[in-house]
Amino acid sequence: MSEKKTEKIASFEEGLEKLEAIVEEMEEGKLPLEKLITQYEAGNKLLAACDAKLKEAEKKIEILKSKDSANPQFENFDPDR
C-alpha cells in the first residue's frame, strides 16, 4: 500500500502556483517517463495539500457564520468609506 502524504505549503495560492507549474511542465511532453511519474506524484501531493487548505478555510467560514448568526453585529452603512 502506498503512503499518501501531503505537501507542506504556506498558502493555497502557493500550492496552486506550484501545481500549475508542474502541469505546464508535464503538458510540454518533453519529460522522460521517470520524471513524469515523479511530477505526477508531486502534483497529487500538492492537490491534497490545496484541498486541505480549502477545507480548513470552509471550516473557518462556517464557524464565523455560526458566530455571526448567533449574535449579529450591525453597523451603519457609509457609502463613502
C-alpha positions in Angstrom: 0.0 0.0 0.0 1.4 3.4 -0.9 1.6 6.1 1.8 -0.1 9.3 0.8 1.5 12.4 2.4 0.5 16.0 1.7 3.0 18.6 0.6 3.7 21.4 3.1 2.6 24.7 1.6 2.3 28.1 3.3 -0.9 29.0 1.4 -3.4 27.8 -1.0 -2.1 30.2 -3.6 1.4 28.9 -3.2 0.2 25.3 -3.7 -1.8 26.3 -6.7 1.1 28.1 -8.3 3.4 25.0 -7.8 0.7 22.7 -9.1 0.2 24.9 -12.2 4.0 24.8 -12.9 4.0 21.0 -12.7 1.0 20.7 -15.0 2.7 23.1 -17.6 5.9 21.1 -17.5 4.0 17.8 -17.9 1.9 19.2 -20.8 5.0 20.1 -22.8 5.5 16.4 -23.3 9.3 16.6 -23.1 9.8 14.8 -19.7 11.2 11.3 -19.5 8.9 8.7 -18.1 10.6 8.6 -14.6 10.4 12.4 -14.2 6.8 12.4 -15.4 5.9 9.9 -12.7 7.8 11.9 -10.1 6.0 15.1 -11.2 2.6 13.3 -11.2 3.2 12.1 -7.6 4.3 15.6 -6.5 1.2 17.1 -8.2 -1.0 14.6 -6.3 0.6 15.7 -3.0 0.1 19.4 -3.9 -3.5 18.7 -4.8 -4.1 17.1 -1.5 -2.5 20.0 0.3 -4.6 22.5 -1.6 -7.7 20.5 -0.8 -6.8 20.5 2.9 -6.3 24.3 2.8 -9.7 24.8 1.2 -11.4 22.5 3.7 -9.7 24.4 6.6 -11.0 27.7 5.1 -14.5 26.3 4.7 -14.5 25.3 8.4 -13.4 28.7 9.5 -16.1 30.3 7.4 -18.7 28.0 8.9 -17.5 28.9 12.4 -17.7 32.6 11.6 -21.1 32.3 10.1 -22.4 30.5 13.1 -21.0 33.1 15.5 -22.4 35.9 13.4 -25.9 34.4 13.2 -26.0 33.8 17.0 -25.1 37.4 17.8 -25.2 39.6 14.8 -23.4 43.0 15.0 -24.8 45.7 12.8 -23.1 48.9 11.7 -24.4 52.0 10.0 -23.7 51.9 6.3 -21.5 54.6 5.0 -21.1 54.5 1.2 -18.2 57.0 1.3 -15.9 54.6 3.2 
